[in-house]
Amino acid sequence: MSVVFRADGLPPTSRVDYWREIISNVFLPLDLRGEIGPTTPAELRTTEIGPIRFTESVTGPGASSRTGRTPRLIRNSDPDVCLVGVLVEGEVRIDQDGRQAVLRPGDLSFTDPARPFEQSFTAMRNIRVCVPKAMIPLRDRELGELTGVRIPGDQGAGALASALTRQLAHSVDELPAPQVARLGTAPGP
């Protein structure tokens, strides 16, 4: 079952602080800077499937934000997970491990929150899948080669992974509980 957070009705001066707190408690501790206008839609929906967490975030026109993990945040909280992102709408720039990538709708990205990164975006809809590293059949070095890189979501395996992630994120609440439980124990890719 999904849990939804919204910034509707909050004073403009409190919106960024509210989102920082929500993201840090629900997702993982992140630095968040920017603006979320008084009439800007902002929503975060999160769903767990066993040890895997799907998080869909939406920011509407009037938002301009940067998120990231600093060395200080990493020292204080180093989750042993990998973030797989699928951009649904908008444009996101991600910087990690000395590489930069600009993502467009359908594109995928891998982010390792155990290393510093930064993302910048305006209006967008993004799905993040938080997967325990133990479920990913890649060594840290191999995973490191995928960070800060755009994986095109319109061809080959990227298209399949993008479509599957979007479909699963939107239909998991409709699945019977036993099916959701089985999905959470499925082996990694």
SEKOL-171390 format. One line per 3 residues: for each residue x, y, z of N, C-alpha, C, O. Coordinates in steps of 0.001 Angstrom, whole numbers, plus 500000, padded with zeros to 6 digits. Atoms other than C-alpha are relative to their C-alpha. Layout:
N
X/Y/Z/X/Y/Z/X/Y/Z/X/Y/Z ~ ...
// end
This chain:
189
500832/498828/500000/500000/500000/500000/500886/501248/500000/501858/501334/500750 ~ 499224/498767/500122/501317/503421/499045/499657/500987/501107/498535/501032/501610 ~ 500167/498887/499088/501817/506312/501423/500330/501247/499191/501340/501288/498488
499840/498788/500804/501447/509797/499911/500211/501200/500914/499520/501367/501919 ~ 499725/498746/499299/502908/513086/501153/499828/501139/499011/500240/501023/497857 ~ 500206/498824/500854/501925/516504/499748/500387/501258/500771/500329/501305/502000
499640/498717/499376/503067/520061/500382/498874/501008/499860/499059/502177/500202 ~ 501127/499084/500161/499660/521574/499594/499654/500657/501329/499623/500004/502373 ~ 500460/499289/498817/498596/524234/502051/501099/500462/500937/500818/501189/501890
498919/499526/499136/502005/524776/503616/500459/501380/499564/500417/501690/498374 ~ 499464/498695/500385/503434/528294/503722/501237/499806/499115/502014/498879/499344 ~ 498861/500143/500918/506000/528815/500917/501343/499901/500716/502232/499185/500254
498720/500017/499291/508786/529398/503456/500275/498659/500685/501418/498370/501038 ~ 499847/501293/499312/508181/525948/505019/500101/498822/499048/500456/497723/499474 ~ 500124/501127/500921/507856/523840/501866/501310/499228/499793/501304/497998/499825
498729/500696/500227/511545/523064/501224/500420/499247/501261/500873/498106/501175 ~ 499657/500676/498746/512162/522261/504905/499126/498765/500202/499618/497722/500630 ~ 500915/501138/499891/509086/519999/504911/500463/498859/499104/500537/497714/499550
499566/501050/500930/510301/518111/501808/501306/499375/500434/501474/498160/500326 ~ 498723/500547/499529/513815/517746/503202/499747/498981/501115/500336/497901/501129 ~ 500320/500894/498880/512366/516191/506357/499304/498719/499510/499655/497618/499933
500713/501174/500525/509984/513886/504461/500962/499084/499252/501004/497882/499514 ~ 499070/500804/500800/512643/512723/501990/501013/499304/500903/501303/498123/500711 ~ 498987/500580/499124/515202/512154/504737/499443/498881/500871/500153/497923/501175
500600/501032/499150/512796/510114/506858/499413/498840/499216/499472/497698/499671 ~ 500676/501050/500770/510972/508173/504143/500961/499309/499044/500909/498090/498880 ~ 499153/500502/501075/513638/507738/501493/501398/499735/500550/501722/498598/500891
498696/500035/499357/517152/508453/502773/500460/501426/500196/500024/502314/499464 ~ 499589/498621/499727/518894/511508/504212/500655/500655/498780/501665/500177/498262 ~ 499517/499239/501145/519433/514023/501408/500075/501475/500361/499323/501971/501199
499964/498554/499929/520463/517621/501190/499041/500500/498922/499110/500041/497782 ~ 500961/499442/500959/517672/519589/499483/500076/501513/500090/499935/502097/501165 ~ 499983/498541/500083/517992/523186/498341/499130/500394/498823/498993/499638/497861
500767/499502/501132/515770/525255/496110/498745/500704/500423/498617/501188/501548 ~ 501270/499320/499772/512309/526684/495818/498849/499122/499535/498924/498450/498507 ~ 501261/500626/500387/508849/525207/495743/498959/501082/500192/498605/501424/501320
500922/498868/499948/506393/527963/494874/498728/499698/500771/498401/498534/501001 ~ 501198/500168/499172/503193/528547/496878/498886/499226/499304/498056/498617/499979 ~ 501046/500743/500709/500993/527037/494155/500570/498819/499227/499863/498189/498440
499349/501107/500713/503492/524446/492891/499562/498671/500582/499706/498442/501783 ~ 500315/501336/499498/502203/520897/493134/501288/499272/500391/502284/499344/499671 ~ 498857/500788/499550/504616/518694/495095/499458/498786/500743/498697/498915/501701
500538/501227/499421/503942/515067/495956/501072/498923/500005/501892/498851/499090 ~ 499117/501146/499899/505889/512015/497086/499142/498808/500381/498421/498844/501378 ~ 500757/501230/499742/504355/508535/496928/501005/498876/500154/501884/498710/499308
499036/501068/499750/506208/505570/498398/499283/498682/500283/498241/498644/500938 ~ 500556/501343/499861/505521/501843/498311/501147/499026/500243/502193/499129/499603 ~ 498987/501018/499756/507497/498920/499705/499529/498656/499471/498374/498264/499634
500214/501380/500438/507742/495509/498102/501143/499211/500615/502236/499150/500051 ~ 498925/500670/499277/509711/493447/500592/501077/501019/500320/500773/502076/500873 ~ 498909/499070/499696/513145/495103/500878/500171/501111/498954/501066/501947/499080
499898/499026/501085/512574/497198/497733/498976/501107/500228/497819/500846/500554 ~ 500904/498862/499817/511099/500689/497965/499889/500770/498683/500896/501144/498082 ~ 500287/499149/501154/509466/502539/495058/499585/501359/500537/498738/501451/501425
500369/498646/499606/509281/506304/495448/499781/500819/498746/500681/500953/497917 ~ 500293/499131/501136/507574/508540/492920/499877/501417/500526/499089/501686/501433 ~ 500068/498604/499584/508166/512256/493290/499559/500852/498823/499942/500618/497677
500533/499095/501010/506372/515011/491423/500193/501426/500508/499818/501751/501635 ~ 499961/498571/499728/507187/518704/491370/499491/500700/498754/499901/500372/497641 ~ 500609/499302/501126/505194/521045/489178/500749/501256/499624/501800/501561/500186
499392/498731/500420/505997/524302/487416/500184/500937/501188/499326/501017/502067 ~ 499712/499082/498914/507576/526850/489707/500998/499437/500991/501398/500129/501927 ~ 499011/500600/499109/509977/524429/491396/501370/500059/499339/501493/499958/498119
498612/500045/500447/513738/524605/491098/500788/499444/501171/500915/500104/502202 ~ 499404/500661/498840/515657/522177/493283/501287/499274/499653/501561/498934/498502 ~ 498800/500831/500049/518918/520399/493938/499926/499059/501196/499614/499478/502310
499902/500965/498914/519227/517239/495981/501352/499326/499882/501980/499356/498824 ~ 498735/500705/500065/522288/515257/496878/500395/499401/501327/499736/499582/502351 ~ 499413/500602/498809/524375/513335/499336/501391/500584/500156/502222/500503/499251
498705/499410/499685/527295/515089/500950/500818/498985/500801/500259/498034/501348 ~ 499188/500903/499167/530243/513365/502655/499492/499927/501447/499517/498856/502054 ~ 500534/499997/498638/528744/514417/506017/498763/499112/500124/498658/498325/501065
501196/500850/499967/525372/512801/505227/500372/498527/499859/499770/497663/500497 ~ 499573/501389/500210/527155/509662/504046/500613/499434/501274/500342/498288/501633 ~ 499410/500459/498729/529189/509432/507285/498917/499700/501029/499033/498747/501800
501075/500172/499017/525970/509780/509309/498995/498925/499623/498319/498382/500497 ~ 500988/500977/500460/523866/507413/507196/500471/499433/498675/500389/500099/497642 ~ 499478/500638/501202/525348/504989/504696/499188/498740/499703/499617/497627/500008
500825/501166/500296/522531/502752/503504/500662/499142/498925/501259/499664/497984 ~ 499383/500936/500945/523704/499681/501628/499014/499706/498870/498585/498570/498673 ~ 500989/500109/501071/521381/500341/498690/500517/500676/498737/501504/501411/498757
499767/499330/501275/521444/501419/495072/498674/500624/499588/497612/500052/499834 ~ 501204/499335/500477/518971/503875/493559/499940/499876/498483/500869/500271/497778 ~ 500238/500087/501435/517587/503119/490124/498900/501006/499702/497802/500901/500248
500966/498957/500314/515797/506130/488662/499462/499871/498603/500191/499520/497676 ~ 500638/499905/501312/513340/506381/485797/499292/501349/499960/498384/501612/500749 ~ 500641/498701/500156/512416/509871/484682/498753/499828/499150/498822/499299/498040
501272/500128/500709/508757/510014/483639/499690/501276/499222/499269/501209/498067 ~ 500244/498702/500635/508406/513740/482844/501081/500972/500440/501623/500860/501540 ~ 499074/498944/499641/510726/516734/482764/501422/499703/499580/501673/498940/498647
498577/500158/500278/514514/516917/482794/500745/500055/501321/500448/500894/502172 ~ 499202/500072/498784/517018/516013/485503/501468/499907/499597/501820/499177/498670 ~ 498555/500133/500186/520783/516530/485615/500553/499323/501232/500258/499724/502358
499395/500730/498886/522741/514098/487745/501515/500046/499866/502059/499892/498772 ~ 498540/499961/499941/526392/514398/488799/500457/498987/501052/500064/499066/502215 ~ 499401/500931/499040/528284/511502/490386/501265/499415/499396/501336/499147/498196
498727/500615/500382/531804/510112/490241/500676/500710/498825/501280/500066/497967 ~ 499333/499231/501034/533039/512925/488002/499304/499985/498654/499854/500467/497664 ~ 500763/500043/501255/530368/512315/485354/498694/500749/500178/498133/500811/501272
501292/499303/500008/527298/514330/484420/499144/499403/498903/499637/499032/497838 ~ 500943/500481/501008/524213/513167/482591/498721/500817/500106/498292/501181/501201 ~ 501297/499348/500054/521041/514917/481506/498998/498935/499581/499120/498325/498519
501018/501027/500250/518027/512616/481696/498752/500634/499427/498342/501729/499811 ~ 501254/499593/500617/514937/512931/479573/498966/498902/500257/499337/497806/500677 ~ 501030/500992/499685/511590/511108/479905/500320/498608/499451/500673/498438/498284
499752/501398/500331/512021/507335/479912/501400/499541/500364/501633/498342/500523 ~ 498614/500374/499709/515756/507446/480704/500143/499453/501413/499369/499777/502315 ~ 499673/500584/498703/517245/505474/483574/501326/500534/500496/502154/501011/499721
498723/499652/499388/520036/506265/485998/500230/499099/501211/499284/498612/501830 ~ 499610/500700/498782/521922/504455/488748/500724/501005/500875/501574/501757/500398 ~ 499341/499126/499046/522971/506344/491850/500398/499163/501206/499609/498362/501706
499531/500682/498797/525062/505018/494719/500021/501018/501135/500904/501876/501163 ~ 500049/499020/498921/524080/506948/497878/501136/499866/501005/501210/500653/501948 ~ 498830/500121/499145/527279/505707/499561/501126/500906/499507/502179/500996/500138
499023/499062/500558/529155/508221/497381/499289/501312/499702/498099/501310/499388 ~ 500653/498705/500243/528509/511961/496935/499380/500074/498604/499936/499572/497627 ~ 500645/499723/501287/526082/512950/494191/499145/501236/500144/498839/501680/501250
500913/498865/500024/523932/515873/493161/499090/499864/498796/499515/499438/497722 ~ 500982/499947/501077/520774/516160/491073/499371/501379/499993/499142/501968/501050 ~ 500729/498737/500096/519138/519314/489797/498847/499814/499037/498949/499092/498046
501205/500167/500806/515670/519635/488343/499049/501154/500234/499150/501886/501219 ~ 501115/499069/499835/512679/521862/487811/498757/499115/500051/498738/498128/500786 ~ 501210/500825/499988/509197/520485/487111/500346/498611/499469/500966/498483/498412
499703/501358/500438/509440/516700/486875/499154/498984/500749/498546/499273/501780 ~ 500582/501191/499357/507999/513285/487699/501064/498920/499864/501529/498626/498763 ~ 498887/500936/499976/510554/510684/488715/499650/498812/500888/499036/498978/501942
500180/501195/499184/510412/507112/489994/501388/499525/500415/502275/499365/499576 ~ 498747/500532/499468/513232/505883/492227/499703/498647/500633/498745/498492/501391 ~ 500099/501324/499399/513666/502248/493139/501236/499824/500875/502367/499847/500388
498927/500173/499024/515745/501726/496260/500172/498498/500219/499308/497842/500803 ~ 499773/501447/500000/517279/498237/496000/501224/499692/500866/502262/500332/500702 ~ 498817/500404/499236/519584/496562/498545/501105/499529/499040/500847/498784/498094
498893/500393/500878/523019/496145/496970/500168/498490/499930/500633/497967/498917 ~ 499891/501459/499999/522926/492468/497963/499132/499361/498916/499397/498233/498500 ~ 500884/500534/501038/520140/492003/495379/500474/500349/498586/499879/499900/497607
499502/499567/501300/522177/493581/492554/501263/499211/499689/502225/499257/500456 ~ 498847/500858/500299/524602/491211/490832/501187/500759/499395/501765/500323/498399 ~ 498857/499215/500457/527288/493880/490372/500899/500308/501184/500419/500530/502296
499050/499559/498973/530436/494643/492345/499951/501516/500067/499450/502166/499148 ~ 499990/498543/499850/530915/498183/493648/500695/500677/498824/500239/501720/498355 ~ 499276/499413/501129/533425/498869/490863/499121/500013/498747/499099/501002/498015
500883/500076/501171/530947/497722/488194/498833/500972/500135/498448/501627/499166 ~ 501077/499050/499754/528150/499734/489762/500509/501424/499810/499808/502266/499250 ~ 499399/498684/500142/530478/502744/489893/500141/500438/498553/500161/501637/498276
499906/499661/501422/530812/502582/486100/498661/500452/499430/498612/501036/498347 ~ 501344/499638/500476/527038/503130/485781/499490/501310/500586/498493/501850/500107 ~ 500486/498780/499362/526712/506185/488042/500339/501219/499153/501356/501247/498459
499777/498769/500751/526406/509644/486511/499896/499814/498501/500432/500613/497732 ~ 500119/500344/501421/525495/508064/483172/498522/499891/499637/497726/499352/500405 ~ 501370/500142/500517/522287/508323/481128/499876/498634/499332/500692/498263/498488
500316/501266/500660/520820/504956/480190/498736/500257/499195/497658/500416/499768 ~ 501166/499660/500830/518514/505595/477222/498831/499057/500266/498989/497836/500282 ~ 501191/500785/499715/514993/504450/477979/499139/499756/498780/497990/499333/498903
500800/500169/501218/513875/504300/474364/500533/498898/499085/500085/498766/497946 ~ 499465/501067/500836/515901/501337/473109/500572/498874/500855/501028/499099/501976 ~ 499381/501157/499366/517061/497861/474063/499531/499721/501409/498365/499914/501754
500310/500367/498621/517238/496748/477669/499529/501202/500817/498722/501048/501734 ~ 500436/498797/499292/516829/500352/478868/498519/500251/499829/497840/500648/500777 ~ 501428/499810/500256/513402/500562/477218/499169/498993/500798/498129/499340/501358
500718/501040/499252/512316/497286/478810/499998/500317/501501/498956/500239/502152 ~ 499906/499692/498570/513578/498268/482287/499181/501232/500353/498538/501265/501402 ~ 500767/498777/499751/512004/501744/482021/498503/499702/500042/497803/500126/500962
501429/500323/500062/508598/500394/481005/499577/499128/501189/498526/499365/501786 ~ 500324/500891/498889/508649/497641/483646/499950/500774/501327/499044/500570/502135 ~ 499965/499218/498763/509599/500070/486425/498783/500904/500114/498149/500962/501167
501167/499115/499961/506883/502565/485500/498715/499211/500230/497866/499624/501020 ~ 501215/500808/499849/504235/499839/485199/499883/499446/501418/498811/499505/502021 ~ 500042/500567/498656/505159/498186/488489/499714/501070/501046/498927/500841/501964
500226/498918/499036/505277/501502/490370/498546/500440/500024/498030/500821/501075 ~ 501389/499529/500060/501770/502365/489185/498965/498921/500286/497804/499237/500547 ~ 501006/501050/499818/500128/498972/489609/500184/499196/501284/499352/498339/501581
499745/500821/498822/501616/497589/492835/498856/500067/501008/498584/499069/501675 ~ 501115/499900/499053/498683/498886/494923/498794/499171/499572/497919/498875/500386 ~ 501123/500790/500507/496308/496896/492719/500238/498492/500118/499308/497706/499935
499666/501419/499926/498110/493561/493214/499571/499409/501336/499610/500089/502362 ~ 500305/500667/498728/496965/491029/495811/501266/499883/500858/502368/499746/500327 ~ 498869/500034/499064/499202/490932/498914/500953/498829/499766/502165/499028/499841
499055/501107/500233/500604/487420/498162/500908/500235/498777/502071/499833/498782 ~ 499164/499709/501169/501815/488593/494733/501053/501052/500323/502193/500951/499869 ~ 499045/498965/499596/503447/491685/496239/501110/499363/500836/502283/499690/500658
498998/500664/499164/505198/489480/498818/500978/499196/499139/502179/499204/499407 ~ 499127/500780/500882/506553/487207/496050/500927/500922/499200/502094/500593/498990 ~ 499153/499062/500736/507817/490209/494072/501169/500478/500838/502268/500675/500320
498953/499504/499113/509805/491371/497083/501109/499009/500253/502161/499382/500773 ~ 498962/501002/499803/511740/488095/497171/500576/499520/498684/501400/498606/498668 ~ 499477/500400/501318/512418/487819/493424/501497/500296/499945/501949/501303/500490
498559/499742/500119/516126/487502/492595/500263/501228/499152/499433/501608/498326 ~ 499608/498818/500762/517938/490536/491188/500168/499704/498532/500093/498548/498115 ~ 499867/500152/501441/518473/491145/487468/501126/499097/499595/501347/498884/498403
// end
